[in-house]
Amino acid sequence: MKIGITGTFGGSPKRDIGFLKEYAVAAEEVGFDCLYAPEHVVFFAR
C-alpha cells in the first residue's frame, strides 16, 4: 500500500518553494510515498 501526505503551502511568505522542498524531503524520509499539493490558488480565512 502506498501512503501520501498533503499540506497547505500557500498564503504565507514562510511557506515558499524552499519550505515545500524541505516538507517533501522530510515526508519521504519518514516513509510517505507521495506528496499531494492542493490546486486551489485562493484560500478563504475566517
Summary of the structure (lengths in Angstrom):
residues: 46
radius of gyration: 11.8
end to end distance: 36.7
largest distance: 36.7
contacts: 75
relative contact order: 0.32
helix: 28%
strand: 13%
